[in-house]
Amino acid sequence: MPQAFRPDGIPGGFLRLPHSIVEHDWKTDTAAAFALIRLWNLVDKPSERFYDSWSGLALKIGTKRSNLVNRHLPKWVSHGFASTDKDQNLYLHLPDSETVYVPVEPEQATEQATEQATEQAEKRISEEIAEQPKRQSTGLSQKDRWELIKAAWNEHKPESYLQLDGRVNLPALIAIETQSKRLGVDRDDYDAFIGAVLRGVKADPWWGAQSLKISNVFGFGAELTDKKFENVERLYKAGAALAPKVEKKQAGWDDDQALIDWYKKTCQAPDNLRILRLTVEDEAQARDLEDWHRMSKEGRPTRGAEMFYYDRLQGAFESGRLPYEKSRFDGTARIYYQKDRLNPIWWTSREFVQSSPIDN
């Protein structure tokens, strides 16, 4: 419980918990629920119902003014527990109690000046970005960029986030351009940038549980707060770390003669050696095929663990689980691939020779 809040006048330091608040379905807005309980324990005493400012009221319930006004109050209103009038007075509505009027005086000039100073400090990053040279045009129009942004957002967003449709939203586009400029990412590769941020969103317990639109994540316009920049940076880095690794095709595996030359140099291969490429389920099956090729030529071992291994392979061969065809293996070096993999996962003599054919 925050140090600034004490439940005075309640024996044992307990809070009063109105049934309508406790039994209400707050979904993910639990912080707002706790803040409302704290407030209700204050306003339940008539002497505590007047506050000199929203900042003073926030201090009484152990939070910041920005949290109270921008986070908790809108959720109280959306859940039907509060309302305000044009003079910023607060009304609490609980089904199991009368409406409570909580007069709150407007902020004093000193408090307004403090908030303005804070806002100016928060603009420091955006000012630094504005002072940087403009990025060179790559030929894409605003409309082109917006179509790429829409496609990336709709492809990678959590299911609970709002679909992005319609014409160019210029402030949102500018915010994304500003964020990507700060992070030094390719301004045209929106799929990679937005995709990484949204992977970070999905992996984060708080962000992933929300129902937000694109401006809630990236901001609106170029004058963004430090916190908005820091949030996007943190989500981008977290999402980039979760990016699926892309397999790059290694040169050399398609060159039969180069492979034959390597086998002749390292494995005493026959003169008529040929290369055979096979697709297998996994590395274990590739190794079984290699071992069965050797064992089927040498015959059943007479002692040791290989006897049991031979019997297992024999059973797999007889049942059809081992796709072995002896004719395919005579005078052959086998290169094993797995479905949807670009490079081999095993090859003949790999267990005996430390280097691989393409390393030489």
Secondary structure as UniProt FT lines:
FT   TURN            3..4
FT   TURN            8..9
FT   HELIX           11..13
FT   HELIX           19..22
FT   TURN            27..28
FT   HELIX           30..43
FT   HELIX           46..48
FT   HELIX           54..60
FT   TURN            61..62
FT   HELIX           65..67
FT   HELIX           68..72
FT   HELIX           73..78
FT   TURN            79..80
FT   STRAND          82..84
FT   TURN            86..87
FT   STRAND          90..92
FT   TURN            95..96
FT   STRAND          100..102
FT   HELIX           109..122
FT   HELIX           124..131
FT   HELIX           142..156
FT   TURN            159..160
FT   HELIX           170..183
FT   TURN            187..188
FT   HELIX           190..203
FT   HELIX           205..208
FT   HELIX           214..218
FT   HELIX           226..241
FT   TURN            251..254
FT   HELIX           256..267
FT   TURN            271..272
FT   STRAND          274..280
FT   HELIX           283..298
FT   HELIX           306..319
FT   HELIX           326..328
FT   TURN            329..331
FT   STRAND          332..338
FT   TURN            339..340
FT   STRAND          346..347
FT   TURN            348..352
FT   HELIX           357..359
//
